[in-house]
Amino acid sequence: MILGTGRPRTTRSNTNIKLGTRGVTEERTKFTLRQSFQLSIGFHSLQQIVKHGLHMHPYTIRIILACNPEDHLLVLEYKLVFLNMLIQMIIFSKLFGL
């Protein structure tokens, strides 16, 4: 088996990984497209560095808020309001045959 044939891959070079890591960890809220322009790395290359090198994904939770005791009452109230709306929708649909 011959190794090293084909087009060389420069996407995940050590230089690009260091630039991408530093850029993403310092400015987490900046869009990947804008960062790729500023770092002079291709958009797809930076996405691959972030996804495979840093194990960060677009759906990663970045902020977790503390839940205070008074928040539980607000959540319960929201659930009751939502449940009442759902019951009203069911009754409405049965009354009018929807």
C-alpha positions as CSV (number, residue, x, y, z in Angstrom):
1,M,0.0,0.0,0.0
2,I,1.4,3.4,-1.0
3,L,0.9,6.2,1.5
4,G,1.0,9.8,0.7
5,T,-0.5,9.7,-2.8
6,G,-3.2,12.0,-3.9
7,R,-3.9,15.6,-3.1
8,P,-2.3,16.8,0.1
9,R,-4.7,17.8,2.8
10,T,-3.9,21.2,4.4
11,T,-7.2,21.7,6.1
12,R,-6.1,20.4,9.5
13,S,-2.5,21.5,9.5
14,N,-1.1,22.3,12.9
15,T,-1.1,26.1,12.0
16,N,-4.7,26.1,11.0
17,I,-5.7,24.1,14.1
18,K,-3.9,26.5,16.4
19,L,-5.5,29.5,14.7
20,G,-9.0,28.0,14.7
21,T,-8.7,26.9,18.3
22,R,-7.6,30.3,19.5
23,G,-10.1,32.1,17.4
24,V,-13.1,30.0,18.5
25,T,-12.2,29.8,22.2
26,E,-11.6,33.5,22.5
27,E,-14.8,34.6,20.6
28,R,-17.4,31.9,21.0
29,T,-20.3,34.0,19.9
30,K,-18.9,35.0,16.5
31,F,-20.2,33.2,13.5
32,T,-17.9,30.6,11.9
33,L,-18.2,32.3,8.5
34,R,-16.9,35.6,9.9
35,Q,-14.1,33.9,11.8
36,S,-13.0,32.0,8.8
37,F,-12.6,35.3,6.9
38,Q,-10.7,36.9,9.7
39,L,-8.4,33.8,10.2
40,S,-7.9,33.3,6.4
41,I,-9.1,29.7,6.8
42,G,-11.7,28.2,4.6
43,F,-15.2,28.0,6.1
44,H,-15.5,24.3,5.7
45,S,-12.0,23.8,7.1
46,L,-12.8,25.8,10.2
47,Q,-16.0,23.9,10.7
48,Q,-14.1,20.6,10.6
49,I,-11.5,21.9,13.0
50,V,-14.2,23.0,15.4
51,K,-16.2,19.8,15.1
52,H,-13.5,17.2,15.1
53,G,-10.6,19.0,16.8
54,L,-12.5,20.8,19.6
55,H,-15.5,18.5,19.7
56,M,-17.8,21.5,19.6
57,H,-21.1,21.3,17.8
58,P,-23.6,24.0,16.8
59,Y,-26.0,22.7,19.4
60,T,-23.5,22.7,22.3
61,I,-25.0,24.3,25.4
62,R,-22.8,27.2,26.4
63,I,-24.6,28.8,29.3
64,I,-26.5,27.0,32.0
65,L,-28.6,29.2,34.3
66,A,-29.1,28.5,37.9
67,C,-32.6,27.5,38.9
68,N,-33.8,29.4,41.9
69,P,-36.6,28.1,44.2
70,E,-39.0,30.7,43.0
71,D,-38.4,29.6,39.4
72,H,-40.2,26.3,40.2
73,L,-43.4,28.2,40.8
74,L,-43.1,30.0,37.5
75,V,-42.5,26.7,35.7
76,L,-45.5,25.1,37.4
77,E,-47.7,28.1,36.4
78,Y,-46.5,27.9,32.8
79,K,-47.3,24.2,32.7
80,L,-50.8,24.8,34.0
81,V,-51.4,27.6,31.5
82,F,-50.2,25.4,28.7
83,L,-52.3,22.4,29.9
84,N,-55.4,24.6,30.0
85,M,-54.8,25.8,26.5
86,L,-54.4,22.2,25.3
87,I,-57.6,21.2,27.0
88,Q,-59.4,24.1,25.4
89,M,-58.1,23.2,22.0
90,I,-59.3,19.5,22.4
91,I,-62.7,20.6,23.6
92,F,-63.0,23.1,20.7
93,S,-62.0,20.5,18.1
94,K,-64.5,18.0,19.5
95,L,-67.3,20.6,19.5
96,F,-66.8,21.7,16.0
97,G,-65.6,18.4,14.6
98,L,-62.1,19.5,13.6
